[in-house]
Amino acid sequence: MYLVIDLGNSKIKFFVFQENRILYGAFHPILEWENTLKQIQKKYPTISNCIISDVNGSITNDLKKSLVSISVLFCSTKLKLPFKTIYKPKKQLGADRIALLSACILDYPNKNVFVIDLGTCITYDFIDKKSLHHGGAISPGFKMRYKSLNLFTGSLPLLNPKISNKFLGDSTKSSIHSGVTKGIIAEINERICYHKKNFEDLIVIFSGGDALRLSKQFKNMIFADTNFLAKGLNFILVNNLG
């Protein structure tokens, strides 16, 4: 039995796997991690191994102390991975992106895959049919764009993220909503078009907490299930046992 932990910038997700089957999955605010982990260990006492994707770093040492009875791996390029990458320096490829790329290999082997993760940041990664990761891009996510407009100006308000169908805003608020929404859509479309021109039979995958916000904005895309990253982490863990 395996424990998978996805420590993001704002939330922490826990999954318990029995081989490739998910027995438990939940996400919580990071401040609730300790109590949740204790409950999981009590309910699943036969957990033997754990893998952690940590892009936060704020509770790394505390997590290690709480898992002393379990063999723990931290997701990184130091592990045996199901793909190769030209990323430089290799060690700076984020754990979340490593997990997503591994999930692409698991679910779409021998395919050209472009995975777009819409979370705190928007990450783009392309992996070809020979399992070579060509690299990608990182840009601000929905909430970050709203926060930056408020933080770096003297008068723009901080708004809650909202999908706008307007191309032209008729107020400051609607202009912000339009600017953020249409900016992200244009950015994504441009990158998809580039990869479709250069790679045949491209599979485009959307993942991350904000993916559903955009579900009506794109056609013929595959929206990964909410456990996509966790499945990638479990895949890596299993491949590194023994």
Residue pairs with C-beta under 8 A, 6 or more apart in sequence:
1 16
1 17
1 18
1 23
1 44
1 46
1 47
1 48
2 16
2 17
2 18
2 47
2 48
2 49
2 50
2 51
2 234
2 237
2 238
3 14
3 15
3 16
3 17
3 40
3 44
3 47
3 49
3 50
3 51
3 67
3 70
4 14
4 15
4 16
4 17
4 50
4 51
4 230
4 233
4 234
4 237
5 12
5 13
5 14
5 15
5 50
5 51
5 52
5 53
5 54
5 63
6 12
6 13
6 15
6 52
6 53
6 96
6 99
6 229
6 230
6 233
7 30
7 33
7 52
7 53
7 54
7 55
7 56
7 59
7 60
7 63
8 55
8 56
8 96
8 119
8 120
9 55
9 56
9 119
9 120
10 29
10 30
10 120
11 27
11 28
11 29
11 30
12 27
12 28
12 29
12 30
12 32
12 33
12 36
13 25
13 26
13 27
13 28
13 230
14 24
14 25
14 26
14 27
14 28
14 36
14 37
14 40
15 22
15 24
15 25
15 227
15 230
15 233
15 234
16 22
16 23
16 24
16 25
16 40
16 44
16 47
17 23
17 234
19 238
20 231
20 234
20 238
22 227
22 230
23 44
24 40
24 43
24 44
25 227
25 230
26 36
28 36
30 56
30 58
30 59
33 59
33 63
34 62
34 66
37 63
37 66
37 67
38 66
40 47
41 47
47 70
48 70
48 71
49 70
49 71
49 72
49 73
49 237
49 241
50 67
50 70
50 71
50 72
50 73
50 237
51 72
51 73
51 74
51 75
51 233
51 234
51 236
51 237
52 63
52 72
52 73
52 74
52 75
52 95
53 75
53 95
53 96
53 98
53 99
53 229
53 233
54 60
54 63
54 74
54 75
54 95
55 94
55 95
55 96
64 72
73 79
73 236
73 237
73 240
74 95
75 95
75 98
75 99
75 233
75 236
76 91
76 95
76 98
77 85
77 87
77 90
77 91
77 93
77 98
78 91
79 236
79 240
80 236
80 239
80 240
81 98
81 101
81 102
81 236
81 239
82 102
82 105
82 106
82 131
82 235
82 236
82 239
83 101
83 102
83 105
83 127
83 131
83 132
83 133
84 131
84 132
84 133
85 93
85 101
85 132
85 133
85 135
86 132
86 133
86 134
86 135
87 93
87 133
87 135
93 133
94 123
96 117
96 119
96 123
96 229
97 117
97 123
97 125
97 136
98 232
98 236
99 229
99 230
99 232
99 233
99 236
100 115
100 117
100 123
100 125
100 207
100 228
100 229
100 232
101 115
101 125
101 127
101 133
101 232
102 232
102 233
102 235
102 236
103 224
103 228
103 229
103 231
103 232
103 235
104 111
104 113
104 115
104 127
104 205
104 232
105 127
105 131
105 235
106 231
106 232
106 235
107 228
107 231
108 203
108 205
109 131
110 129
111 129
111 201
111 203
112 126
112 127
112 128
112 129
112 195
112 199
112 200
112 201
112 202
112 203
113 126
113 127
113 202
113 203
113 204
113 205
114 124
114 125
114 126
114 191
114 192
114 195
114 199
114 202
114 203
114 204
114 205
115 124
115 125
115 126
115 127
115 204
115 205
115 207
115 224
116 122
116 123
116 124
116 188
116 191
116 204
116 205
116 206
116 207
116 208
116 211
117 123
117 125
117 206
117 207
117 208
117 211
117 229
118 141
118 142
118 206
118 207
118 208
118 209
118 210
118 211
118 213
118 214
119 141
119 208
119 209
119 210
120 141
120 143
120 144
121 138
121 139
121 140
121 141
121 144
122 138
122 139
122 140
122 141
122 184
122 187
122 188
122 208
123 136
123 137
123 138
124 136
124 137
124 138
124 139
124 191
125 133
125 135
125 136
126 133
126 134
126 135
126 136
126 195
126 199
127 133
127 134
128 134
128 199
137 191
139 187
140 148
141 210
142 161
142 180
142 184
142 210
142 213
143 161
145 180
145 183
145 184
146 158
146 159
146 160
146 161
146 176
146 180
147 158
149 156
149 158
149 176
149 180
150 156
150 157
150 158
150 159
156 172
156 176
157 172
157 173
157 176
159 173
159 176
159 177
161 180
161 210
161 213
162 177
162 181
163 177
163 181
163 213
163 214
163 217
164 174
164 177
164 178
164 180
164 181
164 182
166 174
166 177
166 178
167 178
167 182
168 178
169 175
169 176
169 177
169 178
169 179
184 214
185 214
185 217
188 214
188 218
189 218
192 204
195 202
195 204
196 202
203 222
204 220
204 221
204 222
205 221
205 222
205 223
205 224
205 228
206 214
206 215
206 218
206 221
206 222
206 223
206 224
207 223
207 224
207 228
207 229
211 223
211 224
212 223
215 223
